[in-house]
Amino acid sequence: RTADHWRAVAAVVASRGGVVAPEELAPHLPAPPMKLRGSEAAAAVAVAHFRGRPRRCEEGGGVVFEFPELVGGAPADGDDALVEAPVPFAGLSFERTLCCAGLVGGNVLALWVLRGAVDGALARAAAFFFYYSLAILAIPLGRFAAFMVANRRREERNATRRALADELRRLRDEDSSGVAA
């Protein structure tokens, strides 16, 4: 997944001839900055990754990054922000996941009932398998919670990237309308 992010960043840099402003990189970075202005620190990660180098612009005194190794790459649509796909919980369909959960839940319920209905060694065995079934149920529940948190964080990063891309588009439109006037 991280390799896909860096491929997307490389495509954006290549589509701009190997020279980009930090603001242009911001919507495409795996860890985007919160604001478009002052995004040099976040873009520095891409500079380090692709062995780029900063260059001060004569006009305006801003910074651009040069990536000589990425010049001449395939053109890409660099206006869309990087979008991280959600992490899937399991390789199963929702229906199959629900069936598995029902099976384990039914197992726990049946062992709970059996544990109270028998005595002696059979009760101890039922208790062991009851707690074992609870562990089997707890592991995917813990994983599910972790996946929910991971997906929420991905969506927050995606929203930040979309906002950065929209702001960048708005700034470009303002610049182009100012030049045309």
Disulfide bonds with the S-S distance in Angstrom:
none
